[in-house]
Amino acid sequence: MKMFICLMTLLASLNAFAFRTSDSKTFVYDGSQNSVELILRTEKTHTEYRYEDYTDTCTRTEMAGYRTVCTGGGSMTQCHHGPHGPICRTIPGPRHCYQEPMYRTVYYPCTRTRRIDFQVKDYDVEARVIVDVTKISPEATPGERINVILTGETLSYTATGSKKFFVVKKKQDERSSMNGSVKMIDGLLAVELIEAAPVLKAVKMSDIALNGSELNFTVGQAETRANIGFSLKVEHKKLFGSDTVLFNRELAQAEVAVNDTKASVDINKLGVELESGKYEITAKTFFKLKPDLMNEKQFGESLEASKTLVYKIR
C-alpha cells in the first residue's frame, strides 16, 4: 500500500511538470516592419487535491512527579530598646515551601495526514496575437521590445526598450472560441511610439508665484503640448480644525495660458476666492498618456513635476 502511494505521488509530480502553462513571445521593433503575428500555445489546468497518511513521531507531555520548592529564608535583624539603648539580634527569615509538579516529553509513533496538490489538464490553448506598432517620430529606433505572455488562457503584455520612446497602448482586443478540445484566442495589441525626450523636457516646472489672483510658473520648452496636462490644488491651511481643499482637479486647456515657457492660471476664474489666511497652492504638469504607458517603470518620477507655494493673506 505504501509503495502504491509513493508511485501515485511520483506520477502526479511528473504529470505536473509535463504541462506547459505559460508561453511568451517578443517582438523587437527596429523599424523594418510595423506589424507581426505571434503564435503562443499553452494548456489550461486546474488544481486538485488528494490526501495521504504517513508515519511520523509525535510528542505528548506527561507528569513525572513533584519537587519541593522553597522561597524566602535567609536572615533578618530584629531590634528593641533596652535600658542602655537598642538591642539587636539576627533571626532566621520566614520560609515558604510548596510542591511543584514536574513534566516530561514522551515521544511515540503516530500517523498524520497531509494534502498533496496536483494539476489536471482541462484543454489546450492556442493564441494568435497581432502586434501593430505606429511610430510618429523620425527618431532612429534602436529596438523596443514588446512582450506577449500567455498564462493558461490569459494574455498579458509588457514593454521595455531604449528609453528614447514611450510605448503607449492605443488598443487591446481579444476574442476566444472553442475548437474541439482547443481554446482559440485572437488577440490584437496596437501601440504607438512617442519620442520621450520632448515630453520629459516639457513636464519640468519651476519659479511658482502668485500675483493677485494670477498664478504664474515656469514650464519646460516644448514644440507641442498635446500630451501634456496641468492640474491645480488649492488648500486653505487652518490654525485650528481641519484644512479645507478649495480646488483640486486637472485643468482644461482653456484654463491655462502658456506662452513659450511661461504658464499662468487665473484662480478667480476657477471659482476660488483667496481671503485672509494661509494657503498652500500646488501646480503640477504631467504626461497625459501615463495610464496607457507600457514602459512606465523605465521613466520613474520624471513623467510629472510639481511646485508648491505657501501664501499668506493678512
C-alpha positions in Angstrom: 0.0 0.0 0.0 2.8 2.3 0.9 4.6 1.6 -2.4 1.4 2.3 -4.3 1.0 5.7 -2.6 4.6 6.6 -3.4 4.1 5.6 -7.1 1.0 7.8 -7.3 2.8 10.7 -5.9 5.7 10.3 -8.4 3.2 10.1 -11.3 1.4 13.2 -10.2 4.6 15.2 -9.9 5.8 14.1 -13.4 2.3 14.9 -14.8 2.5 18.4 -13.3 5.9 19.1 -14.8 4.7 18.0 -18.2 2.1 20.7 -18.5 3.0 23.8 -20.4 1.0 26.5 -18.6 3.0 29.6 -19.8 4.4 30.8 -23.1 5.8 34.1 -24.2 7.0 35.7 -27.5 8.8 39.0 -28.0 8.5 41.4 -30.9 11.7 43.6 -31.2 10.6 46.6 -33.2 13.5 48.0 -35.2 11.6 49.9 -37.8 11.9 47.3 -40.5 8.3 46.0 -40.0 5.3 47.6 -38.2 3.2 44.5 -37.6 3.8 40.9 -36.6 1.7 37.8 -35.9 2.8 35.8 -32.9 1.5 32.2 -32.0 1.5 31.1 -28.4 0.5 27.7 -27.0 -0.3 26.6 -23.5 -2.5 24.2 -21.6 -5.3 25.3 -19.2 -5.2 23.4 -16.0 -6.8 23.4 -12.6 -5.6 22.3 -9.2 -7.0 19.2 -7.5 -6.0 17.7 -4.1 -5.6 14.3 -2.6 -4.8 13.3 1.0 -2.4 10.6 2.2 -1.4 9.2 5.6 2.2 9.0 6.6 4.1 7.8 9.7 5.6 10.4 12.0 6.9 10.9 15.5 4.5 12.8 17.8 5.0 14.1 21.3 2.9 14.4 24.5 3.6 15.8 27.9 3.2 13.6 31.0 3.5 14.4 34.7 6.7 12.9 36.2 6.1 13.6 39.9 6.6 16.6 42.3 9.5 18.6 43.7 9.7 20.7 46.7 10.3 24.4 46.1 11.0 26.8 48.9 11.1 30.6 48.9 12.3 33.2 51.4 14.6 32.1 54.2 17.9 33.8 54.8 18.2 36.0 57.9 16.8 39.3 59.2 17.8 41.7 62.0 15.4 42.4 64.9 15.9 45.2 67.3 14.3 46.5 70.6 15.0 49.2 73.1 16.9 48.1 76.2 17.9 50.0 79.3 21.1 51.2 77.8 20.0 51.6 74.1 18.8 49.4 71.3 19.5 45.6 71.4 19.6 43.8 68.0 19.8 40.2 67.1 19.8 38.1 63.9 17.0 35.6 63.4 16.1 33.3 60.5 13.7 34.9 57.9 10.3 33.4 57.1 10.4 30.5 54.7 7.6 29.1 52.5 7.7 25.7 50.8 5.3 24.1 48.3 5.1 21.1 46.0 5.6 21.9 42.2 4.6 19.3 39.6 7.3 18.1 37.1 6.6 17.1 33.5 8.4 15.2 30.8 8.1 14.9 27.0 7.2 11.5 25.7 7.9 10.6 22.0 5.7 8.0 20.3 5.0 6.8 16.7 1.8 8.3 15.1 0.0 8.7 11.8 -0.6 12.1 10.2 -2.5 13.2 7.1 -1.1 15.6 4.5 -2.7 17.3 1.5 -1.0 17.0 -1.9 -2.0 19.3 -4.8 -1.6 18.4 -8.4 -2.5 19.9 -11.8 -5.2 18.4 -14.0 -5.4 19.4 -17.7 -8.6 21.0 -18.9 -7.8 21.8 -22.5 -5.1 23.1 -24.9 -4.9 26.8 -25.6 -3.6 28.5 -28.8 -3.4 32.3 -29.1 -2.8 34.2 -32.4 -1.8 37.7 -31.4 -1.2 40.6 -33.8 1.1 43.3 -32.5 0.9 46.6 -34.5 3.3 49.5 -34.0 2.8 53.1 -35.1 5.8 55.4 -34.8 5.2 59.1 -35.2 8.7 60.3 -34.8 11.6 60.3 -37.3 14.0 59.5 -34.4 16.0 56.3 -35.0 14.7 53.2 -33.4 17.4 51.1 -31.7 14.9 48.4 -30.6 11.8 48.5 -28.5 10.8 45.1 -27.1 7.1 44.2 -26.8 6.5 41.0 -24.9 3.3 38.9 -25.2 2.7 36.4 -22.4 0.1 33.6 -22.4 -0.5 32.1 -18.9 -3.1 29.4 -19.1 -5.8 31.2 -21.1 -4.9 34.7 -20.0 -3.0 37.1 -22.3 -0.8 39.9 -20.9 1.7 42.4 -22.3 4.8 44.2 -21.2 7.3 46.5 -22.9 10.9 47.6 -22.4 13.2 49.5 -24.6 15.8 52.1 -25.2 14.1 54.8 -23.0 14.0 57.0 -26.1 10.4 56.2 -26.7 7.1 55.9 -24.7 5.4 52.7 -25.7 1.7 53.8 -25.4 -1.1 51.2 -25.7 -3.7 52.5 -28.2 -5.9 49.4 -28.5 -6.2 46.0 -26.9 -8.8 43.5 -28.1 -9.3 39.8 -27.5 -11.8 37.2 -28.8 -11.9 33.5 -28.0 -13.8 30.3 -29.0 -13.6 26.6 -28.6 -12.5 24.4 -31.5 -13.0 20.9 -30.2 -10.7 20.5 -27.3 -8.6 23.6 -28.1 -9.4 27.1 -27.0 -8.6 29.6 -29.8 -7.7 33.2 -28.8 -7.4 36.0 -31.3 -5.6 39.0 -29.8 -4.7 42.5 -31.0 -2.3 44.9 -29.4 -1.8 48.3 -31.1 0.8 50.6 -29.7 2.3 54.0 -30.5 5.8 55.0 -30.1 6.2 58.6 -28.9 9.6 60.3 -28.6 10.3 60.7 -24.9 12.8 63.5 -24.8 10.5 66.3 -25.8 7.9 65.2 -23.2 10.4 64.8 -20.4 11.6 68.3 -21.2 8.2 69.8 -21.3 7.0 68.5 -17.9 9.7 70.3 -16.0 8.5 73.1 -13.7 10.0 76.0 -11.6 9.5 79.5 -10.3 6.0 79.5 -9.0 4.5 82.8 -7.7 1.1 84.4 -7.1 0.3 87.9 -8.4 -3.2 88.9 -7.2 -5.4 86.1 -8.5 -2.9 85.1 -11.2 -0.7 82.0 -10.5 2.5 82.1 -12.6 5.0 79.3 -13.1 7.7 78.2 -15.5 7.5 75.0 -17.5 9.9 73.3 -19.9 10.3 74.2 -23.5 8.1 72.3 -25.9 7.0 72.5 -29.6 3.7 70.9 -28.8 1.8 70.3 -25.5 -0.7 67.9 -26.9 0.2 65.2 -24.4 1.0 67.5 -21.5 -1.6 68.0 -18.8 -1.9 70.5 -15.9 -3.5 70.2 -12.5 -4.0 72.6 -9.6 -4.7 72.1 -5.9 -5.6 75.0 -3.5 -5.8 74.2 0.2 -6.8 76.6 3.0 -4.5 75.8 5.9 -6.2 76.5 9.3 -4.6 77.0 12.7 -7.4 75.1 14.4 -9.5 72.3 12.9 -9.1 70.5 9.6 -7.7 72.1 6.4 -10.1 72.8 3.6 -9.4 71.9 0.0 -10.9 74.6 -2.2 -9.9 73.2 -5.6 -8.2 70.0 -6.8 -8.5 68.8 -10.4 -7.0 68.6 -13.8 -7.2 71.9 -15.7 -8.8 72.2 -19.1 -6.6 73.6 -22.0 -8.5 76.9 -21.9 -7.8 77.3 -18.2 -4.1 77.5 -18.6 -2.3 80.2 -20.7 1.1 79.1 -21.9 3.5 81.4 -23.7 6.8 79.7 -24.5 7.9 78.6 -21.0 5.6 80.9 -19.0 2.3 79.5 -17.8 -0.4 81.2 -15.9 -3.8 80.4 -14.3 -6.4 82.8 -13.1 -7.5 81.4 -9.8 -10.6 83.6 -9.6 -11.9 82.3 -12.9 -11.8 78.8 -11.4 -14.2 79.9 -8.7 -11.6 80.1 -5.9 -11.6 83.2 -3.7 -8.5 83.8 -1.6 -9.4 85.7 1.5 -7.4 86.2 4.7 -5.4 83.3 6.0 -2.7 80.8 4.9 -3.0 78.9 1.6 -1.0 76.0 0.0 -1.1 76.1 -3.8 0.3 73.2 -5.8 0.6 73.3 -9.6 1.5 70.1 -11.4 2.4 69.2 -15.0 2.3 65.6 -16.2 2.3 63.2 -19.2 -1.4 62.7 -20.0 -0.9 59.3 -21.6 0.7 57.8 -18.4 -2.3 55.4 -17.7 -1.7 53.7 -21.0 2.1 53.8 -20.8 3.5 50.2 -21.1 7.1 51.1 -20.1 6.3 53.5 -17.3 8.9 51.9 -14.9 11.7 52.9 -17.2 10.9 56.6 -16.6 10.0 56.6 -12.9 9.1 60.0 -11.4 10.3 62.0 -14.5 6.8 61.8 -16.0 5.5 64.6 -13.8 6.7 67.7 -11.9 5.1 70.0 -9.4 5.8 73.2 -7.4 4.1 74.2 -4.1 3.6 77.8 -3.0 2.7 78.7 0.6 0.9 82.0 0.6 -0.4 84.2 3.4 -3.0 86.9 3.1 -3.4 89.3 6.1 
